[in-house]
Amino acid sequence: MSLFRKKSLDALVAQAADSEHGLKRTLGAGSLIALGIGAIIGAGLFVRTAAAAGEHAGPAVTISFMVAALGCAFAGLCYAEFASMIPIAGSAYTYAYTTMGELVAWVIGWALVLEYALGAATVSISWSEYLNKLVGGSIPFEWCHSPFERVLDTAGVMHHGIINIPALIILLALSLLLIRGTAESATVNTIIVIIKVTIVLVFIAIGWSFVNPGNHHPYVIPADAPPAQMRDGTLYSYTSFFRHGWGGILSGAGIVFFAFIGFDAVSTAAQEAKNPTKDMPVGILGSLVICTILYVLFSWVLTGVAPYTDFVKAGKEASVAYAIETYMHGYHWLSILVTIAILAGFSSVILVMLLGQSRVFYTMATDGLLPKVFCALHPKFRTPYKSNMLLFVFVGLFAGFVPESVAGNLTSIGTLFAFILVSIGVVILRGSDPNRPRPFKTPLVPVVPILGALVCAAMIVGLDSATQITALIWMVIGLIIYFGYSKNNSRLKA
């Protein structure tokens, strides 16, 4: 029994055509672009920008975004080819199953849990932080932070977190919305996207006049940069290779890469697209281009308004509101508006991440690699409702008890790994099945896929060793589950 047995492309195409018994096709090109933007513009922009700038790249975080976008562009072209050929829920997992076999598919499906489930947890933590900002910090630190976080208040008293309750509340509300239906969820998402893109543009337009050129010099953090004070009173040193210069820019790219994970989430909705062969490439690449332009402009303004060292001690999660209130005097109303819009925006990101994860689990369970409970559809709404309920419990554990920085970096490494395998998969399928109809073709194969894999691999190297080790442990756990359950329950079992 081969570990690399593959799913038939013809069988997948037939499965995609069965709209009567599967997921309901309700999404057009516009909804898919909005879905992508809804997932992309969120914690990555409003939270990870400050973290990457303050701890690694400084004002050159704009270059970090460009490096991350380059890797995404290469991978996005590969995703677009697969999504137009194989309009099935499951994203990179499904693509790997048809090109590299079952074991690789399982590994990538397990990595996608880091991307989507932990992505939802990360953003829900940020949602909690901004909610507390909106209500004037009235939520006690203990009840909106994990047990691993602490802060030294102005009176010299150290506070430790217990559980992040607001994060659990938003996860529950959005899980119930997803159970209600994909079309309804997409409508809510589109409204939120319009609101938050408008607010991003307003911040860029108004903040431009508050940019202090001195904050952009030096543009790249020098090796001898003085240490910055952290939130708990300790000092943060920039002497490490990945905390200054081009090493810092590369590490920053790995961190802000989290900001781009939404475009591939579009591919998980392929089985619910009305015309997937035409609309999937438009949704994937269109959302990526729009958001990259906004990211570079936004990060340039943010690091120009506030010095990057501020983001080591203050403002990290609520960095935009912090910059407005501290340096843009007279615009307190904008801070409130931004906070409200960000809360809505984060909600759409969580929504798409939970959607993506439930669809990946749906496909894996259909293939027999996960228990059937994950592909059980609601009799009325035709959504994988049991999967959504189980996901709420799993994601909620991370959101309630794990710090944002840990979950966010794990999300990035899981996404990067998926991108590498998708890029390799395009090259393999071009060789093994060159005559297969491809409504959208990745240009310059194998150059583009190879470059995509190399850029993503470089960003993985730039992430901290703790994240890399934790991701490795996660993969080992996944292999234990595969050989203990999935291998023997696969529908392809001989």
C-alpha positions in Angstrom: 0.0 0.0 0.0 1.8 3.1 -1.3 2.2 6.2 0.9 2.1 8.2 -2.3 -1.1 7.0 -3.9 -2.8 9.8 -5.7 -6.4 10.9 -6.3 -7.6 10.9 -9.9 -8.0 14.3 -11.5 -11.0 12.9 -13.5 -12.7 11.8 -10.2 -12.1 15.3 -8.7 -13.6 17.0 -11.7 -16.7 14.7 -11.5 -16.9 15.4 -7.7 -16.8 19.2 -8.5 -19.7 18.8 -10.9 -21.9 17.2 -8.3 -23.5 20.3 -6.9 -26.7 18.6 -5.8 -25.1 16.5 -3.0 -22.1 18.7 -2.2 -21.5 22.2 -1.1 -23.8 24.9 -2.6 -22.4 27.1 -5.4 -23.3 30.6 -4.6 -20.1 32.8 -5.0 -19.3 35.0 -8.0 -16.0 36.7 -8.9 -16.8 39.8 -6.9 -17.6 37.8 -3.8 -14.4 35.8 -4.2 -12.3 39.0 -4.4 -14.1 40.4 -1.4 -13.5 37.1 0.4 -9.8 37.4 -0.4 -9.6 41.0 0.8 -11.7 40.1 3.8 -9.1 37.6 4.9 -6.0 39.6 3.8 -6.6 43.0 5.4 -6.7 42.3 9.1 -4.3 41.4 11.9 -1.4 41.2 9.4 -1.8 44.9 8.5 -2.9 46.4 11.8 -0.9 44.2 14.2 2.0 42.4 12.4 3.2 45.6 10.7 4.0 47.1 14.1 5.6 43.9 15.4 7.8 43.5 12.3 8.8 47.2 12.3 9.5 47.4 16.0 11.4 44.2 16.4 13.1 43.5 13.1 12.9 45.8 10.0 12.2 49.3 11.3 10.8 51.6 8.5 12.1 49.1 6.0 9.1 47.0 6.8 7.8 48.4 3.5 10.5 46.3 1.8 9.5 43.3 4.0 6.0 43.6 2.6 7.4 43.7 -0.9 9.5 40.5 -0.3 6.5 38.7 1.2 4.3 39.9 -1.7 6.9 38.6 -4.2 6.7 35.1 -2.7 2.9 35.4 -2.6 2.7 36.5 -6.3 4.7 33.4 -7.4 2.7 31.1 -5.2 -0.6 32.9 -6.2 0.0 32.2 -9.9 0.4 28.5 -9.0 -2.7 28.5 -6.9 -4.7 30.1 -9.7 -3.7 27.3 -12.1 -4.7 24.6 -9.7 -7.9 26.3 -8.6 -9.1 26.7 -12.2 -8.3 23.1 -13.0 -9.6 21.5 -9.8 -12.5 23.5 -8.4 -12.7 21.5 -5.2 -12.7 22.6 -1.6 -9.4 21.7 0.1 -7.0 24.1 -1.4 -3.3 23.1 -1.3 -4.3 19.8 0.3 -6.3 18.7 -2.7 -3.6 19.9 -5.1 -0.9 17.9 -3.3 -3.1 14.8 -3.3 -3.3 14.8 -7.1 0.4 15.5 -7.7 2.5 14.2 -4.9 0.4 11.6 -3.2 -1.5 10.9 0.0 1.3 11.3 2.6 2.4 14.7 1.2 -1.3 15.7 1.0 -1.7 14.8 4.7 1.3 16.8 5.7 0.1 19.9 3.8 -3.4 19.5 5.2 -1.9 19.3 8.7 0.1 22.4 7.9 -3.0 24.2 6.8 -4.3 23.8 10.4 -1.5 26.1 11.4 -2.6 28.6 8.7 -6.3 28.7 9.1 -7.1 27.6 12.6 -4.2 29.4 14.3 -4.8 32.3 11.9 -8.3 32.6 13.3 -7.0 32.3 16.8 -4.4 35.0 16.2 -6.8 37.5 14.8 -9.4 36.9 17.5 -6.7 37.8 20.0 -6.1 41.0 18.2 -9.9 41.6 18.1 -9.9 41.3 21.8 -7.1 43.9 22.2 -8.9 46.4 20.0 -12.2 45.9 21.8 -10.5 46.7 25.1 -9.0 49.8 23.4 -12.5 50.9 22.3 -13.9 50.6 25.8 -11.0 52.5 27.3 -9.2 49.5 28.7 -12.0 48.7 31.1 -11.5 44.9 30.5 -9.1 43.7 33.2 -5.7 42.5 31.8 -6.3 39.1 33.4 -9.5 38.4 31.3 -8.3 39.5 27.9 -4.8 37.9 27.8 -3.3 34.5 27.9 -1.6 33.0 31.1 1.8 33.5 29.4 1.5 37.3 29.1 2.3 39.9 31.7 2.5 43.7 32.0 4.0 46.1 34.4 1.5 48.9 35.2 2.4 52.5 36.1 2.3 51.7 39.8 4.9 49.0 39.4 2.4 46.1 39.8 2.9 43.1 37.6 -0.4 41.7 36.1 -0.6 38.1 34.6 -3.2 37.0 32.1 -5.7 34.2 32.8 -7.9 33.7 29.7 -8.9 35.8 26.7 -12.7 35.9 27.0 -13.5 38.5 24.3 -11.6 36.3 21.7 -13.8 33.3 22.6 -17.0 35.4 22.2 -16.2 36.6 18.7 -15.1 33.0 17.6 -18.5 31.6 18.8 -20.5 34.3 17.1 -18.8 33.8 13.7 -18.9 30.0 14.0 -22.7 30.2 14.3 -22.8 32.5 11.3 -20.8 30.0 9.2 -23.2 27.2 10.2 -26.1 29.4 9.0 -24.7 29.5 5.4 -21.9 30.5 3.1 -23.9 33.0 1.0 -25.0 34.8 4.2 -21.4 34.8 5.5 -20.2 36.2 2.1 -22.7 39.0 2.2 -21.6 40.1 5.7 -18.0 39.8 4.7 -18.5 42.1 1.6 -20.1 44.8 3.7 -17.2 44.6 6.2 -14.6 44.8 3.4 -16.0 48.0 2.1 -15.9 49.6 5.5 -12.4 48.6 6.4 -10.8 49.4 3.0 -12.4 52.8 3.3 -10.8 53.3 6.7 -7.4 52.2 5.6 -7.5 54.7 2.8 -8.6 57.5 5.2 -5.7 56.7 7.5 -3.2 56.8 4.6 -4.7 60.1 3.3 -4.7 61.9 6.7 -1.6 60.2 8.2 0.5 61.3 5.2 0.6 64.9 6.4 1.8 63.7 9.9 4.8 61.7 8.6 8.0 62.8 10.2 10.9 62.3 7.8 13.2 61.7 10.8 11.3 58.5 11.6 12.4 57.1 8.3 16.1 57.7 8.9 17.9 55.4 9.0 15.5 53.4 6.9 17.1 50.1 7.7 17.9 49.3 11.4 21.7 49.5 11.9 23.6 46.9 13.7 24.6 49.4 16.4 21.0 50.6 17.1 20.4 51.3 20.8 18.1 48.8 22.6 14.4 49.6 23.0 12.4 49.2 26.2 9.7 46.5 26.1 6.3 46.4 27.7 7.5 44.5 30.8 10.4 47.0 31.4 13.2 44.8 29.9 15.4 45.9 27.0 15.1 44.6 23.4 18.5 44.3 21.6 18.9 44.7 17.8 22.4 43.1 17.6 21.1 39.7 16.3 21.4 39.2 12.6 17.7 38.9 12.1 17.0 42.1 14.1 18.7 44.6 11.9 19.8 45.2 8.3 18.7 42.8 5.5 18.4 40.0 8.0 15.8 42.0 9.9 14.0 42.8 6.6 13.9 39.1 5.8 12.7 38.2 9.3 10.1 41.0 9.0 8.9 39.5 5.7 8.3 36.2 7.5 6.3 38.0 10.1 4.2 40.2 7.8 3.7 37.3 5.5 0.8 36.5 7.9 -0.8 39.6 6.2 -1.2 37.8 2.9 -2.6 34.4 3.9 -6.1 35.4 2.8 -5.7 35.1 -0.9 -5.1 31.3 -0.8 -8.2 31.0 1.5 -10.2 31.9 -1.7 -9.1 28.6 -3.2 -10.8 26.7 -0.3 -14.2 28.1 -1.6 -13.7 26.7 -5.1 -16.4 24.2 -4.7 -18.8 27.0 -3.8 -17.9 29.3 -6.8 -20.5 29.7 -9.6 -17.9 29.6 -12.4 -14.7 28.4 -10.8 -12.5 28.1 -13.9 -12.9 31.8 -14.7 -13.6 33.3 -11.3 -11.0 31.6 -9.1 -7.9 33.1 -10.8 -9.6 36.6 -10.7 -10.4 36.2 -7.0 -7.0 35.0 -6.0 -4.8 37.4 -8.0 -7.1 40.3 -7.8 -7.3 40.4 -4.0 -3.5 39.9 -3.8 -2.7 42.9 -6.0 -5.2 45.3 -4.3 -3.9 44.5 -0.9 -0.2 44.6 -1.7 -0.6 48.2 -2.9 -2.5 49.2 0.3 0.1 47.4 2.5 3.1 49.3 1.3 1.4 52.7 1.5 0.0 51.9 5.0 3.3 50.7 6.5 5.2 53.7 5.1 2.7 56.1 6.8 2.6 54.2 10.1 6.4 54.1 10.5 6.5 57.7 9.5 4.0 58.8 12.0 5.5 56.9 14.9 9.2 55.8 15.4 9.6 52.1 15.1 11.0 51.7 18.6 7.6 52.8 20.0 6.1 49.5 18.8 8.4 47.4 21.0 6.9 48.8 24.2 3.5 50.4 23.3 0.8 50.0 20.8 1.7 46.5 19.5 -1.7 45.0 19.0 -3.5 48.4 18.8 -0.7 50.1 16.9 -2.8 52.2 14.6 -4.9 53.7 17.3 -1.8 54.3 19.4 -0.1 56.1 16.6 -3.1 58.3 15.9 -3.7 59.2 19.6 0.0 59.9 20.3 1.2 61.7 17.2 -1.9 62.8 15.2 -3.4 65.3 17.7 -6.9 66.5 16.9 -7.9 63.2 15.3 -9.2 61.3 18.3 -12.3 60.7 16.3 -10.2 58.9 13.6 -8.8 56.6 16.3 -12.2 55.6 17.4 -13.4 55.1 13.8 -10.3 53.1 13.0 -10.8 50.9 16.1 -14.4 50.2 15.2 -13.5 49.5 11.5 -10.6 47.2 12.6 -12.9 45.2 14.9 -15.2 44.7 11.9 -12.3 43.9 9.7 -10.8 41.4 12.1 -14.3 39.7 12.2 -14.2 39.2 8.4 -10.7 37.7 8.6 -11.7 35.2 11.4 -14.8 34.4 9.3 -12.7 33.5 6.2 -10.1 31.6 8.2 -12.8 29.4 9.9 -14.5 28.9 6.5 -11.2 27.8 5.0 -10.3 25.4 7.8 -13.7 23.8 7.8 -13.6 23.2 4.1 -10.1 21.7 4.3 -11.4 19.3 7.0 -14.5 18.6 4.9 -12.4 17.4 2.0 -10.0 15.4 4.2 -12.9 13.7 5.9 -14.5 13.0 2.6 -11.2 11.3 1.6 -11.3 9.2 4.8 -8.2 10.8 6.4 -10.3 12.4 9.1 -13.4 11.1 10.9 -16.7 11.5 9.1 -18.0 14.0 11.6 -15.9 16.7 9.8 -17.8 16.2 6.5 -21.3 15.9 8.0 -23.5 18.6 6.3 -26.4 20.4 8.0 -29.7 19.0 6.6 -31.0 22.5 5.9 -28.0 24.8 5.4 -25.7 22.3 3.7 -22.7 23.5 5.7 -20.2 21.3 7.7 -21.8 22.4 11.0 -20.2 19.7 13.2 -16.8 20.6 11.9 -17.5 24.3 12.7 -18.5 23.4 16.2 -15.3 21.3 16.8 -13.2 24.0 15.3 -14.6 26.5 17.7 -13.4 24.4 20.6 -9.9 23.9 19.1 -9.4 27.4 18.0 -10.8 28.7 21.2 -8.2 26.9 23.2 -5.4 28.8 21.3 -7.2 32.1 21.4 -7.9 31.9 25.1 -4.6 30.6 26.3 -1.8 31.3 23.8 -0.1 34.7 23.1 -0.7 36.4 19.7 3.0 36.4 18.7 3.3 32.6 19.1 0.1 31.8 17.2 0.9 34.4 14.5 4.4 33.0 13.6 3.1 29.5 13.5 0.4 30.6 11.1 3.1 32.1 8.9 5.2 29.0 8.8 2.3 26.7 8.0 1.2 29.0 5.1 4.8 29.2 3.7 5.1 25.5 3.8 1.8 25.1 1.9 3.0 27.6 -0.7 6.2 25.7 -1.3 4.4 22.4 -1.9 1.8 24.1 -4.2 4.6 25.6 -6.3 6.3 22.3 -6.6 3.0 20.6 -7.5 2.5 22.8 -10.6 5.9 21.6 -12.0 5.1 18.0 -11.2 1.7 18.1 -12.9 3.0 19.9 -15.9 5.3 16.9 -16.4 3.0 14.1 -15.5 -0.2 15.4 -17.3 0.9 18.1 -19.8 -2.3 17.7 -21.9 -4.8 18.4 -19.1 -6.9 21.5 -19.9 -5.8 24.5 -17.9 -8.2 27.4 -18.0 -5.4 29.5 -16.3 -1.7 28.7 -16.8 1.1 29.8 -14.6 3.6 31.7 -16.8 7.3 30.8 -17.2 7.1 27.3 -15.7 9.3 26.1 -14.0 10.9 29.5 -13.3 8.0 31.0 -11.4 7.2 28.0 -9.2 10.9 27.5 -8.3 11.2 31.2 -7.4 8.1 31.0 -5.3 9.4 28.0 -3.4 12.8 29.6 -2.8 11.4 32.9 -1.6 9.0 31.1 0.8 11.8 28.9 2.1 13.9 31.9 2.8 11.1 33.5 4.8 10.8 30.3 6.9 14.6 30.5 7.6 14.0 34.1 8.8 11.5 33.1 11.5 12.7 32.5 15.0 14.0 29.0 16.0 11.3 28.5 18.6 8.6 28.8 15.9 10.5 26.4 13.7 10.9 23.8 16.5 7.2 24.1 17.5 6.1 23.7 13.8 8.3 20.6 13.6 6.7 19.1 16.7 3.3 19.8 15.2 4.3 17.9 12.0 5.5 14.9 14.1 2.1 14.9 15.8 0.4 14.9 12.4 2.5 12.0 11.2 1.5 10.0 14.3 -2.2 10.6 13.5 -1.7 9.7 9.8 0.0 6.4 10.5 -2.3 5.6 13.4 -5.7 6.5 11.8 -5.7 8.1 8.4 -3.5 5.7 6.4 -5.9 2.8 7.3 -9.1 4.7 6.7 -8.3 6.3 3.4 -10.8 5.8 0.6 -7.8 5.0 -1.6 -6.8 2.1 0.6 -6.1 -0.9 -1.5 
